[in-house]
Amino acid sequence: MDDNASLALPDMSDEEQMEKNKNSLLAALKNIGAKRATVSYSGGGDSGYADEVHIEGQDGTSMETVATVAQFAKEGFFLDGEWHKRVSVTEYPLTEALTGFSISALWHHHSGWENGEGGYGEVVFDPDGGKVCLRHNEYYVDTSSTEAVL
């Protein structure tokens, strides 16, 4: 195994992992005095990205932060001729962790959102309310056809 083996944790479901990561992010935002954090995203034509991370202070102004936050992740590794999975915990810069969580949540709830016409939206973190809201919009092409026999 690699050097991170000591960080391996008991297995957890995807839902448990998402809940733990969400709670950790909300606590970190509350700890730095943030009122809200928003991750906006957009995509189409088989590509999608987080566009911006905006952290808002209690006074409504933008906040910059160097804070870090622990996040759980599942990883695969090859050992003794077999693939194994384990859960590990890693510290990430807060903005990177917000982005990672948002894209994971987006994939969980709207898999394939970036394909075809794509979509856009935002993930809003409310540390005081203890909630995260995913606001997703899908682009689509609509066709209306008629036929008349003359």
Steps between C-alpha positions, in 0.01 A plus 500: 500500500603863470604749766141610569397159633496637855224740394271217387163501673209255521286480188197727476220539250505781243216666692693483830809642331301785344333582834833505688662717235202737495507540877876559497464770232215675680699498828807642324293778343341582835843498664632771263185712546351440155133571441487304173715328240392447140658278239373574148542252216418463132552255221392354171635302208643233733699743720404659828681701763466696819520860387542692824507465878367801690514521879294777658562642846231593752519859377429394140851560367718243324739304716837353409620211713799274542301263722522127446245229567513121535305303239434127469561322170486145371803384312596180327835329522654182364653259754603137467339468157161642608324837496396631840314810617550707808381826647761762581490852635701784349532872575412728208488877458143603583420631151628179338295288741186706429554444128563127538193451717282701261604305191454169687151603614417612147609164358304317769174686426537584128737245349599596147397863551781621272406284201320627192356845557622488859391717787602750764427586859641558841553324829429727796642425844312654797711439811256672739204299370705179472389442141640462152272572203567379146326723244528331161380608156512288186526630148296322237394540142128478441339413170137543407394313189179506305379322190225602261367299213392736219 
